[in-house]
Amino acid sequence: MIETSGTADPTAELNSALRAALATRTRNAFTALLTDDIHWGGEHGGNQCTNRAQAGDHYAGLIAAGVTLDIADIHGPGDVLTATLRIESPDPYPRELTVRLTLRGGLIADITELDPPPLVELLYFDGCPNHDAFLPHLRQLLTENEINAPVTLIRVDNDDDACTQRFLGSPTLRVNGLDVEPAALDRDSYALQCRRYATPHGTTGTPPDQWILDALMDNPDLHTVIAAIHAGDQATLHHVLTTHPELATNRLIRRGGRTLLHIATDWPGHFPNVAATINTLVQAGADPNTPSIGEHQETPLHWAARSGDVAALNALLDAGADINAPGAVIAGGTPLADATAFGEWSAARLLVERGARTNLFEAAALGLVERVKTLLATEQPTAENITSSFWGACHGGQPDSAAVLLEHGADINWIGYDGLTPLDAARRAHDPKLASWLEHRGATTNNSN
């Protein structure tokens, strides 16, 4: 609860409390500011949280992915405030984000992302005839559709510059850092060259208007298909994909390069009829092994693992998803790395049953004691790896794994992930027997957390 007095400014109180929570970078500090039924996200088909636990998991995921948030500005009357967040991230997030915060009883009840003006960049080289003709057309298209966004011109002078600018040819149009051509996000043929666009109506020297508008405005058909995925509406999904089959394979520019399979497995997961949805998308051409865009190239299987969505995991694996694909937010690991880190134990055990490889941390967190002993004997793990895996055993509530690793020199009071010691992790796992066992061996908590 944000403490206020009769003369206190609630905006200033929230500003101070939120700044402190974001600086602390812990789940508990952040969720202490939220109502039990907090609503956060979902505006563009991405993460959507509808309670404090989900919001805490999502925030912990951002921290694990290396994302840092800070308050640049916060203002507004009463219980509806507008905040500008500074973002530092290895992924292609915007540098700033504006959100609306709705308060109830001194706590945040709703966090809604507000659309910023789009960043429109046109890359070209001098003398390109297609660029010269395209620029006035682009400006006219923006005006006609009431899109208030200046066009930033970027001249590319040579092949080295082309590589630096990720330039696929002239003209190249990007919106918020992403190429408007859906298929371009997976290409890296950067060079000082004219560009040719393969469209359903033939090859052209400029991007079609529809690609540009789709990158700048919500496409009604895309909005319909995403709503159908979230509702499990197979009839509508089939109908839209029959009319627009390209949606099954395209990356979605306004949604950070996601695919529809990523939409189907995004947080919080567990959408109705998700297995049927995944089968429909795969039959329409969706690739279950398409990675995300950015440093953490998670496949839909990673996202299903993070959400603990067993039905989605089974459907993806049956469709040919790589069970050991790299790209997790946790050290670039497999889907099992995400499942164990986020405490989705049913998902983790399913992955193991279906053949996922386990490293020492994962085996310890799942209580696979014989596997732990084998890895200790054959891989000669470092002291740091043993201690981290001991923490993982406590995180997973696995006393037998913890005992083996403690015998091999694990640091019982290491301050690990989320700022928790092994004892803190055992208590978070609601395992009083393990916590008592740790305490009798001298374990302590991190009182600063």
DRENLOZA-400013 format. One line per 2 residues: number of its first residue (from 1); their letters; for each residue x, y, z negated of N, C-alpha, C. Coordinates in steps of 0.2 Angstrom, whole numbers. Each point is the difference from the previous one (the first is absolute). Last residue first. Layout:
% residues N
NUM> a> X Y Z X Y Z X Y Z; ...;
This chain:
% residues 449
449> ns> 81 -41 -4 -5 -2 5 -7 2 -2; 20 1 -14 -1 6 4 -5 -1 6;
447> nn> 8 -17 -16 -5 4 -3 -2 6 4; 8 -25 5 2 6 2 -5 6 -2;
445> tt> 5 -24 -13 -4 3 5 4 6 3; 10 -24 -10 -3 6 -2 -4 3 6;
443> ag> 12 -25 -10 -3 4 5 -3 6 -3; 11 -20 -11 2 7 0 -2 4 5;
441> rh> -7 -22 -6 7 -1 3 3 7 1; -23 -4 -8 5 -4 -4 7 0 2;
439> el> -16 11 14 1 4 -6 5 -4 -5; -8 -11 19 5 5 2 2 4 -6;
437> ws> -18 -15 -2 6 -4 1 6 5 1; -22 9 -1 3 -2 -7 6 -4 1;
435> al> -10 6 20 2 6 -4 3 -2 -6; -10 -17 12 6 1 3 3 7 -4;
433> kp> -22 -7 -7 5 -5 -2 7 2 3; -18 14 6 2 1 -7 5 -5 -2;
431> dh> -9 10 24 3 -7 -3 3 1 -7; -9 16 18 -5 -2 -5 2 -7 -2;
429> ar> 12 16 15 -3 -7 3 -5 -3 -5; 12 19 -6 -4 2 5 -4 -6 3;
427> ra> 16 -4 -16 -6 3 -3 -5 2 5; 21 -8 7 -4 -5 -3 -6 2 -3;
425> ad> 15 16 8 -3 -3 6 -4 -6 -3; 12 12 -15 -5 4 2 -4 -3 6;
423> lp> 19 -11 -8 -5 0 -5 -6 4 2; 20 1 13 -4 -7 1 -5 0 -5;
421> tl> 4 25 6 5 -6 -2 -4 -6 1; -5 23 14 -2 -5 -5 6 -5 -2;
419> gd> -4 18 18 2 3 -7 -1 -5 -5; -5 -4 23 -5 4 -3 2 2 -7;
417> yg> 16 -18 7 -5 3 5 -5 3 -4; 20 -5 -16 -1 -2 7 -5 4 4;
415> iw> 17 -2 -22 -5 4 2 -1 0 7; 11 -18 -18 1 4 6 -7 4 1;
413> ni> 6 -17 -18 -2 7 -1 1 5 6; 7 -23 -2 -6 -1 -3 -4 7 0;
411> da> 19 -11 16 0 6 -4 -7 0 -3; 12 -23 10 -4 6 1 0 5 -5;
409> gh> 12 -23 2 3 7 -1 -5 6 2; -4 -25 0 5 2 5 2 7 0;
407> el> -17 -9 -14 6 -4 -1 5 1 4; -20 11 4 3 3 -6 6 -4 -2;
405> lv> -13 -8 17 4 6 3 3 3 -6; -15 -18 -5 6 -3 5 5 6 1;
403> aa> -20 5 -11 4 -3 -4 6 -3 4; -18 10 11 4 5 -4 5 -3 -4;
401> sd> -15 -14 12 5 3 5 5 5 -4; -18 -10 -12 5 -5 1 6 3 5;
399> pq> -20 14 -6 6 -1 -5 5 -5 1; -17 16 14 3 -6 1 5 -2 -5;
397> gg> -15 20 8 -2 -4 -6 2 -7 1; 5 19 15 -4 -5 2 -3 -4 -6;
395> hc> 16 17 -3 -6 3 3 -5 -5 2; 20 -8 -9 -5 4 -5 -6 3 3;
393> ag> 16 -10 14 -3 -5 -4 -5 3 -5; 14 15 12 -5 -3 4 -4 -5 -3;
391> wf> 19 8 -11 -5 5 0 -6 -2 4; 19 -13 2 -3 -1 -6 -6 5 -2;
389> ss> 12 3 20 -4 -6 1 -3 -2 -7; 16 17 1 -6 3 4 -5 -6 0;
387> ti> 21 -5 -9 -4 4 -5 -6 2 4; 14 -12 13 -2 -4 -6 -5 4 -4;
385> ne> 12 11 16 -5 -4 3 -4 -4 -5; 20 12 -6 -6 5 1 -6 -4 3;
383> at> 20 -12 -3 -3 2 -6 -6 4 0; 6 -14 22 3 5 -4 -3 0 -7;
381> pq> -2 -23 14 -2 7 0 4 4 -5; 2 -24 12 5 4 -4 -2 8 -1;
379> et> -10 -21 12 1 7 3 4 4 -4; -6 -23 -6 2 0 7 2 7 2;
377> al> -9 -5 -22 6 -5 1 3 1 7; -19 13 -7 5 2 -4 6 -5 1;
375> lt> -20 -5 11 3 6 3 6 3 -4; -12 -19 -7 3 -2 6 4 6 2;
373> kv> -14 3 -18 6 -4 -2 4 -1 6; -21 9 3 4 5 -3 7 -3 -2;
371> re> -17 -14 9 3 4 5 5 6 -3; -12 -14 -15 5 -4 4 3 4 5;
369> vl> -17 11 -12 6 -1 -4 5 -4 4; -21 15 5 3 -5 4 7 -2 -3;
367> gl> -17 19 -5 1 -6 -5 3 -6 4; -4 23 8 -6 -5 1 1 -6 -4;
365> aa> 16 18 0 -7 3 -1 -5 -5 0; 22 -7 6 -1 1 -7 -7 3 -2;
363> ae> 6 -3 23 -1 -7 -4 -1 1 -7; 4 20 13 -6 -3 1 -1 -7 -4;
361> fl> 21 10 -1 -5 4 -4 -7 -3 1; 18 -10 12 0 -1 -7 -5 4 -4;
359> nt> -6 -6 25 6 2 -3 0 -1 -8; -15 -12 21 0 3 -6 7 2 -2;
357> ra> -16 -7 23 6 0 -3 0 4 -7; -23 -11 12 5 6 0 6 -2 -4;
355> gr> -20 -14 6 7 -1 3 4 6 -1; -23 -5 -8 0 -1 8 7 1 3;
353> ev> -4 1 -24 -3 -6 2 0 -1 8; 7 20 -10 5 -5 -1 -3 -7 2;
351> ll> -14 19 2 6 0 5 5 -5 -1; -18 2 -16 -2 -3 7 6 0 5;
349> ra> 3 10 -21 0 -8 0 -2 -3 6; 0 24 -2 7 -3 0 0 -7 0;
347> as> -21 11 -2 3 1 7 7 -3 0; -11 0 -20 -3 -5 4 3 1 7;
345> we> 8 15 -16 2 -6 -1 -3 -6 4; 6 27 -1 -6 -4 4 2 -7 0;
343> gf> 14 19 -8 -4 -4 -5 -6 -3 3; 18 14 10 -7 4 -2 -4 -5 -4;
341> at> 21 -8 7 2 7 -2 -7 3 -3; -1 -20 12 3 -1 -7 1 7 -3;
339> ad> -8 -1 22 -5 -3 -4 3 0 -7; 14 8 17 -5 5 -2 -5 -3 -5;
337> al> 17 -14 8 3 5 -4 -5 5 -2; -7 -17 15 1 -2 -7 3 5 -4;
335> pt> -1 4 23 -6 1 -3 0 -2 -7; 24 5 8 -5 -4 3 -7 2 -3;
333> gg> 21 18 -2 -1 -8 0 -6 -2 3; 12 22 -5 -1 -2 7 -1 -8 0;
331> ai> 1 13 -21 7 -2 3 -1 -3 7; -22 6 -9 5 -2 -5 6 -3 4;
329> va> -18 7 12 2 6 -3 5 -2 -6; -2 -15 22 -4 2 -6 3 6 -3;
327> gp> 8 -13 20 -3 6 0 -4 3 -6; 7 -26 14 3 5 -4 -5 7 0;
325> an> -8 -27 3 1 7 4 3 5 -5; -8 -24 -2 6 2 -3 2 7 3;
323> id> -20 -12 7 0 0 -8 6 3 -3; -12 4 24 6 -2 -2 0 0 -8;
321> ag> -22 -3 16 4 5 -3 6 -3 -3; -19 -10 13 7 0 2 4 5 -3;
319> ad> -23 -7 -4 0 3 7 7 1 2; -6 -9 -21 -3 -5 5 1 3 7;
317> ll> 7 14 -18 5 -6 1 -3 -5 5; -14 18 -6 6 3 4 5 -6 1;
315> an> -19 -5 -13 -2 2 7 6 2 4; 3 -3 -23 -1 -7 3 -2 1 8;
313> la> 2 20 -14 7 -4 1 -1 -6 4; -19 12 -6 3 3 5 7 -4 1;
311> av> -13 -7 -18 -4 -1 6 4 3 6; 8 5 -21 2 -7 2 -4 -2 6;
309> dg> 9 23 -12 -6 -2 4 1 -7 3; 13 17 -14 -2 -6 -3 -6 -3 4;
307> sr> 14 20 4 -7 1 -2 -3 -7 -4; 22 1 10 0 6 -5 -7 1 -3;
305> aa> 3 -16 18 3 -2 -6 0 5 -5; -8 6 21 -5 -5 -3 3 -2 -7;
303> wh> 14 13 13 -5 4 -3 -5 -5 -3; 17 -10 12 3 4 -6 -6 3 -4;
301> lp> -5 -10 21 1 -5 -6 2 3 -6; -1 13 20 -7 0 -3 1 -6 -6;
299> te> 23 11 5 -5 -3 4 -7 0 -4; 22 17 -4 -4 -5 -2 -5 -2 5;
297> qh> 22 15 -2 -4 -3 5 -4 -6 -1; 12 22 -11 -2 -6 -3 -5 -3 6;
295> eg> 11 20 5 5 -4 -3 -3 -7 -3; -14 11 20 3 3 -6 6 -5 -3;
293> is> -24 -7 12 5 5 3 3 3 -7; -10 -26 2 -2 7 -1 5 5 3;
291> pt> -2 -25 11 1 3 -7 -2 8 0; -9 -24 12 2 7 1 1 3 -6;
289> np> -8 -23 3 7 1 -2 2 7 2; -21 -10 6 0 0 -7 7 2 -3;
287> da> -13 7 23 6 -4 -2 1 1 -8; -22 3 19 4 3 -6 5 -5 -2;
285> ga> -18 -4 17 7 2 2 4 3 -5; -23 -10 0 0 6 4 7 2 2;
283> qv> -3 -17 -16 -3 -3 7 0 6 5; 6 6 -22 5 -4 3 -2 -3 7;
281> lt> -16 12 -13 6 4 2 5 -4 4; -17 -12 -10 -3 4 5 6 4 3;
279> ni> 5 -11 -20 -1 -5 6 -2 4 6; 0 12 -20 7 -2 3 0 -4 6;
277> ta> -21 4 -11 3 6 3 7 -1 3; -10 -18 -13 -3 1 7 2 6 4;
275> av> 8 -2 -22 3 -6 4 -3 1 7; -9 14 -17 7 2 3 3 -5 4;
273> np> -23 5 -11 1 -4 6 7 1 3; -5 18 -18 -4 -5 2 1 -4 6;
271> fh> 20 12 -14 -6 2 4 -4 -6 1; 22 2 -13 -6 -4 -2 -7 3 4;
269> gp> 21 18 -4 -1 -7 3 -7 -3 -2; 9 23 -5 1 -5 -5 -1 -8 3;
267> wd> 14 12 13 -2 0 -7 -7 3 0; 7 -12 23 2 5 -5 -3 0 -6;
265> ta> -3 -14 20 3 -3 -6 3 5 -5; -12 5 21 -4 -6 -3 3 -3 -7;
263> ih> 11 17 14 -6 3 -3 -4 -6 -4; 19 -6 12 2 3 -6 -6 3 -3;
261> ll> -4 -9 20 1 -6 -5 3 3 -6; -4 15 18 -6 -2 -3 1 -6 -5;
259> tr> 21 16 3 -4 -4 5 -7 -2 -3; 18 22 -5 -3 -6 -2 -3 -4 6;
257> gg> 11 23 -1 2 -6 4 -2 -7 -2; -7 22 -10 7 -2 -2 3 -6 4;
255> rr> -22 10 3 0 -4 -6 7 -3 -1; -7 13 19 -2 4 -6 0 -3 -6;
253> il> 6 -12 20 4 6 -1 -2 4 -6; -1 -26 6 -5 5 -1 4 6 -2;
251> rn> 6 -22 16 1 3 -7 -4 6 0; -8 -21 15 3 6 0 2 2 -8;
249> ta> -12 -20 8 8 -1 1 3 7 -2; -24 -3 0 3 -6 -4 7 0 0;
247> le> -13 16 13 1 1 -8 3 -5 -4; -5 -2 24 6 3 -2 1 2 -7;
245> ph> -21 -8 11 5 -5 -2 7 3 -2; -25 9 3 6 3 -1 5 -5 -2;
243> tt> -22 -7 4 0 6 4 7 4 0; -3 -20 -13 -2 -2 7 0 7 5;
241> lv> 3 2 -23 6 -2 3 -1 -3 7; -18 9 -13 5 5 2 6 -3 3;
239> hh> -17 -15 -7 -2 4 5 5 6 2; 4 -16 -17 1 -3 6 -2 5 6;
237> lt> -3 8 -22 8 -1 1 0 -3 7; -21 1 -9 2 7 2 8 -1 2;
235> aq> -10 -19 -9 -3 2 6 2 6 3; 8 -8 -21 3 -3 6 -3 2 6;
233> dg> 3 11 -25 -5 0 5 3 -3 7; 10 6 -23 -1 -7 2 -5 -1 6;
231> ah> 8 21 -11 -7 -3 -2 0 -8 1; 19 13 6 0 1 -7 -7 -3 -3;
229> ia> 5 0 23 5 -4 -3 -2 0 -8; -12 14 14 -3 -7 1 5 -4 -4;
227> ai> 6 22 1 -6 -1 -4 -3 -7 0; 17 6 15 3 0 -7 -6 -1 -5;
225> vt> -6 3 23 3 -7 -1 3 0 -7; -10 20 6 -5 -5 0 3 -7 -2;
223> hl> 14 19 4 -3 1 -6 -5 -6 -1; 10 2 21 5 -3 -5 -4 1 -7;
221> dp> -12 8 17 0 -7 1 5 -3 -5; -2 24 1 -6 -3 -3 0 -8 1;
219> nd> 22 16 -3 -4 -3 5 -6 -4 -2; 15 22 -11 -3 -7 -1 -4 -2 6;
217> ml> 20 17 4 -7 0 -3 -2 -7 -1; 22 5 8 -1 6 -3 -7 0 -4;
215> ad> 9 -18 14 5 2 -5 -1 6 -4; -15 -7 17 0 -5 -5 6 1 -5;
213> li> -1 15 19 -6 1 -5 0 -5 -5; 16 -3 16 2 6 -3 -6 1 -6;
211> wq> -3 -18 16 6 -1 -5 1 6 -5; -15 3 18 -3 -4 -5 5 -2 -6;
209> dp> 7 12 21 -3 4 -5 -3 -4 -6; 21 -10 13 -7 2 1 -3 4 -5;
207> pt> 26 1 7 -4 -4 -4 -8 2 1; 19 2 19 -2 4 -6 -5 -5 -4;
205> gt> 9 -6 22 6 4 -3 -2 3 -6; -12 -23 10 0 7 1 7 3 -3;
203> tg> -14 -25 9 6 3 -3 0 8 1; -24 -16 -2 6 1 4 6 3 -4;
201> hp> -21 -5 -10 -2 3 7 6 1 5; 1 -8 -24 -5 -4 4 -2 2 7;
199> ta> 24 8 -8 -6 0 -3 -5 -5 3; 28 8 -3 -5 -6 3 -6 1 -4;
197> yr> 20 18 5 -5 -2 -5 -4 -5 3; 26 12 3 -6 -3 3 -4 -3 -5;
195> rc> 22 19 1 -5 -5 -3 -6 -2 4; 27 10 4 -7 1 1 -4 -5 -3;
193> ql> 25 5 -10 -4 -3 6 -7 3 0; 22 -3 -17 -2 6 4 -3 -2 7;
191> ay> -1 -16 -22 5 2 5 -3 6 3; -6 -23 -18 1 8 0 5 2 6;
189> sd> -15 -21 -8 4 1 6 1 8 1; -13 -15 -17 6 4 -2 5 1 6;
187> rd> -28 -9 -10 6 1 5 5 4 -2; -22 -5 -11 5 -6 0 5 1 5;
185> la> -17 16 -2 3 0 -6 5 -6 -1; -14 6 19 7 3 0 3 -1 -7;
183> ap> -23 -6 8 5 -5 1 7 2 -1; -19 15 -2 -1 -5 -5 6 -5 1;
181> ev> 1 26 7 -1 -6 3 0 -6 -5; 5 22 -7 -7 -1 2 -2 -6 4;
179> dl> 21 4 -18 -2 0 7 -7 -1 1; 9 10 -24 -1 -6 4 -2 1 7;
177> gn> 4 17 -17 6 -4 1 -1 -6 3; -17 16 -3 3 -1 -6 5 -6 0;
175> vr> -8 2 23 -4 3 -5 2 -2 -7; 12 2 27 -1 -3 -7 -5 4 -4;
173> lt> 9 -4 27 -4 3 -4 -1 -4 -7; 17 3 24 -2 -5 -6 -4 5 -5;
171> ps> 7 1 29 -1 3 -7 -2 -5 -5; 18 -6 10 -3 6 0 -6 -1 4;
169> gl> 14 -18 -16 -1 3 6 -4 6 0; 6 -13 -19 -1 -5 5 -1 2 7;
167> fr> 12 7 -25 -3 3 6 -1 -5 5; 10 4 -24 -5 -5 2 -4 1 6;
165> qt> 18 14 -10 -7 2 0 -5 -5 1; 24 -4 0 -2 3 -6 -7 2 -1;
163> ca> 8 -9 21 0 -5 -6 -2 3 -6; 2 14 18 -6 -4 1 0 -5 -5;
161> dd> 19 13 1 -6 4 -3 -6 -4 1; 18 -9 10 2 0 -7 -6 4 -4;
159> dn> 0 0 24 -2 -6 -3 1 -1 -7; -5 25 9 5 -6 2 -2 -6 -3;
157> dv> -13 21 -3 5 2 5 5 -6 2; -26 8 -10 5 -5 -1 5 1 6;
155> ri> -20 16 -14 4 -2 6 5 -5 -1; -24 8 -12 6 -3 -1 4 -2 6;
153> lt> -23 15 -10 4 -2 5 7 -3 -2; -26 3 -12 7 1 -1 4 -3 6;
151> vp> -26 10 -3 4 -5 3 7 2 -1; -22 6 -16 4 2 5 4 -6 3;
149> an> -25 0 -10 7 -3 -1 4 3 5; -26 -2 -6 4 6 -1 7 -3 -2;
147> ie> -22 -9 14 5 -2 -4 5 5 -1; -21 -2 14 0 4 -7 5 -3 -4;
145> ne> -5 -6 23 -2 -5 -5 0 4 -7; 7 11 20 -7 -3 1 -3 -4 -5;
143> tl> 23 8 -2 -5 5 0 -7 -2 1; 18 -15 3 -1 1 -7 -5 6 -1;
141> lq> 5 -6 22 -3 -5 -3 -1 1 -8; 13 15 13 -7 1 2 -4 -6 -4;
139> rl> 23 -1 -2 -3 6 -3 -7 1 1; 11 -16 13 -1 -2 -7 -3 5 -5;
137> hp> 5 5 23 -6 -5 -1 -1 -2 -7; 19 13 6 -6 4 0 -6 -4 -1;
135> lf> 20 -12 1 0 4 -6 -6 4 0; 6 -15 18 -3 -3 -5 -1 5 -6;
133> ad> 13 4 20 -8 0 2 -4 -2 -6; 24 1 -2 -2 6 2 -8 1 1;
131> hn> 11 -21 -4 -1 4 -6 -3 7 2; 5 -15 17 -6 -2 -3 -1 4 -7;
129> pc> 19 4 14 -6 2 3 -6 -2 -4; 26 4 -8 -5 -5 0 -7 3 3;
127> gd> 20 13 -6 -1 -2 7 -4 -6 1; 12 2 -23 -1 6 5 -1 -3 7;
125> fy> -8 -15 -20 6 2 2 -1 6 5; -15 -10 -23 1 0 7 7 2 2;
123> ll> -21 -4 -21 7 -1 2 1 0 8; -19 9 -20 1 -2 7 8 0 2;
121> ev> -18 -1 -24 7 1 3 0 -2 7; -17 6 -22 0 -2 7 6 2 3;
119> lp> -13 -3 -25 7 2 3 0 -3 7; -23 6 -15 5 -5 2 6 4 3;
117> pp> -15 8 -21 1 1 7 5 -5 3; -11 -9 -22 4 6 2 -1 1 7;
115> dl> -17 -14 -16 3 0 6 4 7 0; -6 -12 -23 -3 5 5 5 0 6;
113> et> -6 -18 -21 5 3 4 -4 4 5; -7 -7 -25 -2 -1 7 5 4 4;
111> id> -7 -11 -26 6 3 4 -1 -1 7; -15 -1 -25 1 -1 7 6 4 3;
109> ai> -5 -1 -24 -5 -5 3 0 -1 7; 16 10 -22 -1 0 7 -5 -5 2;
107> lg> -1 12 -24 4 -5 3 -2 1 8; -11 13 -17 7 1 -1 5 -5 3;
105> gr> -24 0 2 2 -1 -7 7 1 -1; -4 -1 24 -5 -2 -4 2 -1 -7;
103> lt> 9 11 26 1 -2 -7 -7 -2 -3; 13 1 25 -6 1 -3 0 -3 -7;
101> lr> 17 8 21 0 -3 -6 -7 2 -3; 13 0 26 -5 3 -5 -1 -5 -6;
99> vt> 22 4 17 -5 -4 -2 -5 4 -4; 22 1 19 -4 4 -4 -6 -5 -2;
97> le> 27 -2 7 -6 -3 1 -5 4 -5; 27 -1 12 -5 3 -4 -6 -3 1;
95> rp> 18 -8 12 4 3 -5 -5 3 -6; -7 -21 16 1 7 1 3 3 -7;
93> yp> 5 -25 7 -5 4 -3 1 7 2; 13 -22 7 -2 6 4 -6 4 -3;
91> dp> 18 -15 -15 -5 -1 5 -2 6 3; 14 0 -19 4 -3 6 -5 -2 6;
89> se> -5 20 -19 -1 -7 2 5 -2 5; -11 22 -16 7 -3 2 -1 -7 1;
87> ir> -18 22 -2 1 -7 0 8 -1 3; -18 20 -13 6 -1 4 1 -8 0;
85> lt> -25 13 -3 6 -5 -2 6 0 4; -23 16 -7 5 -1 5 5 -4 -3;
83> at> -27 4 -7 7 0 -2 4 -2 6; -26 10 -10 4 -2 6 8 0 -2;
81> lv> -25 -3 -14 6 3 1 3 -2 6; -23 0 -16 2 -2 7 6 4 1;
79> dg> -13 3 -20 3 -7 0 1 -2 7; 1 26 -6 -4 -5 -3 3 -7 0;
77> pg> 10 17 18 -4 2 -6 -3 -7 -3; 25 4 13 -7 -1 1 -5 1 -6;
75> hi> 28 -9 7 -5 6 -1 -7 -2 1; 28 -7 2 -6 -3 -2 -4 6 -2;
73> da> 25 -8 12 -4 5 -2 -7 -3 -2; 20 -13 4 3 7 3 -5 5 -2;
71> id> 6 -26 -11 -5 6 1 3 6 3; 8 -26 4 1 5 -5 -5 5 2;
69> lt> 9 -28 5 -5 6 1 1 5 -5; 14 -22 13 0 5 -6 -5 5 2;
67> vg> 7 -27 9 -4 6 1 0 5 -7; 9 -24 5 4 6 0 -3 7 2;
65> aa> -10 -23 -3 2 1 7 5 6 0; -9 -6 -21 4 -6 3 2 1 7;
63> il> -15 16 -9 6 0 -4 5 -5 3; -22 -1 8 4 6 2 7 0 -3;
61> ga> -15 -16 -9 3 -2 7 4 6 3; -11 4 -20 6 -4 -1 3 -3 6;
59> yh> -21 12 2 6 4 -2 6 -4 -2; -19 -12 5 2 3 6 6 5 -2;
57> dg> -10 -12 -17 4 -4 4 2 3 6; -14 12 -15 7 -1 -3 4 -5 5;
55> aq> -22 4 6 4 6 1 7 -1 -3; -15 -17 -3 2 0 7 4 7 1;
53> ar> -9 -2 -21 5 -6 1 2 0 7; -17 15 -6 6 2 -3 5 -5 1;
51> nt> -20 1 18 0 0 -8 8 1 -2; -7 0 23 -7 2 -3 0 -1 -7;
49> cq> 17 3 24 0 -2 -7 -7 2 -3; 13 -3 25 -5 2 -3 -1 -3 -7;
47> ng> 18 3 24 -1 -2 -7 -7 4 -3; -1 3 25 6 -3 -4 -2 -2 -7;
45> gh> -13 12 18 0 -8 1 6 -3 -4; -5 23 -1 2 -1 7 1 -8 1;
43> eg> -7 10 -21 -3 5 5 1 -2 7; 6 -11 -22 -5 -3 4 -2 5 6;
41> gw> 8 6 -27 2 -2 7 -5 -3 4; -4 1 -26 6 3 3 1 -3 7;
39> hi> -17 2 -24 0 -2 7 6 4 3; -7 -9 -26 3 5 4 0 -3 7;
37> dd> -10 -7 -22 -2 -1 6 3 4 5; 6 1 -23 0 -7 2 -2 -2 7;
35> tl> 12 24 -4 -6 -4 -3 1 -7 2; 23 14 -3 -6 -2 5 -6 -2 -4;
33> la> 23 6 -8 -3 6 3 -7 -1 4; 16 -17 -9 -3 3 -5 -4 7 1;
31> tf> 13 -13 16 -7 -3 -1 -3 4 -6; 23 5 5 -5 2 6 -7 -2 -2;
29> an> 18 -7 -14 -1 7 -1 -5 3 6; 5 -23 0 -4 2 -6 -1 7 0;
27> rt> 14 -9 17 -7 -2 1 -4 3 -6; 23 12 6 -2 -7 -3 -8 0 1;
25> rt> 17 19 4 0 -5 5 -2 -7 -3; 4 24 -8 1 -6 -4 0 -6 5;
23> al> -6 21 8 7 0 -1 2 -6 -4; -23 4 5 4 -2 6 8 0 -1;
21> aa> -14 6 -18 -1 -7 1 3 -2 7; 1 23 -8 4 -4 -4 -1 -8 2;
19> rl> -12 16 12 7 1 1 4 -5 -4; -23 2 -4 1 -4 6 8 0 2;
17> as> -8 13 -19 -1 -7 -1 2 -5 6; 0 24 2 5 -2 -5 0 -8 -1;
15> nl> -17 10 13 6 1 3 6 -3 -4; -21 1 -10 0 -5 5 7 0 4;
13> ea> -5 18 -15 0 -6 -4 2 -6 5; -5 20 10 6 0 -3 2 -6 -4;
11> tp> -22 3 8 4 -1 5 8 0 -2; -17 5 -16 0 -7 2 5 -1 6;
9> da> 2 19 -19 -2 0 7 1 -8 2; -6 9 -26 5 -2 5 -3 0 7;
7> tg> -11 6 -21 3 6 4 5 -3 5; -12 -15 -15 -5 5 3 3 5 4;
5> st> 14 -22 0 -3 4 -5 -5 5 2; 11 -26 8 -2 7 2 -2 3 -6;
3> ei> 13 -24 10 -3 4 -6 -1 7 2; -1 -23 14 3 6 0 -3 5 -5;
1> m> 1 -28 1 -4 6 0 4 6 0;
